[in-house]
Every structure is written in structure tokens, then in C-alpha cells.
Amino acid sequence: MAKFLQLTNSFKGNIEDRIIINIDHIISIFTKLKVNDETNEAENVTVLFGGENKIWEVEETVDDIQRMIGSDPIQDGMNTHFQQRMSDAKKIEDLTKT
């Protein structure tokens, strides 16, 4: 059974800020610096990468998202799977840097 997260979309201009994402589609989560074109101020944005051009930018932190994914005891197996996918993505990234 799929588990969904309700997050706050950092992209402004949509009808609402809420975004709901199926955690099965998340490959990795990381933080990047985003510069506001209007104010020229930089802010941290959390990026959820889902492969195949699926990228979501949200306001919650990596730690908050990890807690949300692992907070439900029924989803312990999913949390382990998520951690393994993140670890594998890091290993692949490390290999491509060489």
C-alpha cells in the first residue's frame, strides 16, 4: 500500500502550496541553495528527486521528511528501503565523480 506525504511546495505560482507525493517515487532527498530573482536573497530548499525528470522542491527540511517517512511503525520496511535507496544513490554519485 502506498504512503503519501503532504509537503509545502516551494514553487510559488500554483493555486495552493500543498503538494502530495507518493514516497515510492522518491529516490533521493537533498538540500540546495535557491536564489530569489526578485529579492536576490538565497534560501535553502529541499529537493526530492524521483528520476525520469521528476523533481519536487519543498520547504520542509531533509530531517523533517525523513521523520515523516519513518514515523509510522507500519512503514518500517519502507523506511529501510528508502535508506537503502539513498545510500545507493550516494554510491552511484560517488562513482560518477571519479
Secondary structure in CASP SS format (residue, H / E / C, confidence):
PFRMAT SS
TARGET T0000
AUTHOR 0000-0000-0000
METHOD secondary structure of the structure
MODEL  1
M C 1.00
A C 1.00
K C 1.00
F E 1.00
L E 1.00
Q E 1.00
L E 1.00
T E 1.00
N E 1.00
S C 1.00
F C 1.00
K C 1.00
G C 1.00
N C 1.00
I C 1.00
E C 1.00
D C 1.00
R E 1.00
I E 1.00
I E 1.00
I E 1.00
N E 1.00
I H 1.00
D H 1.00
H H 1.00
I C 1.00
I C 1.00
S E 1.00
I E 1.00
F E 1.00
T E 1.00
K E 1.00
L E 1.00
K E 1.00
V E 1.00
N C 1.00
D C 1.00
E C 1.00
T C 1.00
N C 1.00
E C 1.00
A E 1.00
E E 1.00
N E 1.00
V E 1.00
T E 1.00
V E 1.00
L E 1.00
F E 1.00
G C 1.00
G C 1.00
E C 1.00
N C 1.00
K C 1.00
I E 1.00
W E 1.00
E E 1.00
V E 1.00
E C 1.00
E C 1.00
T C 1.00
V H 1.00
D H 1.00
D H 1.00
I H 1.00
Q H 1.00
R H 1.00
M H 1.00
I H 1.00
G H 1.00
S C 1.00
D C 1.00
P H 1.00
I H 1.00
Q H 1.00
D H 1.00
G H 1.00
M H 1.00
N H 1.00
T H 1.00
H H 1.00
F H 1.00
Q H 1.00
Q H 1.00
R H 1.00
M H 1.00
S H 1.00
D H 1.00
A H 1.00
K H 1.00
K H 1.00
I H 1.00
E H 1.00
D H 1.00
L H 1.00
T H 1.00
K H 1.00
T C 1.00
END
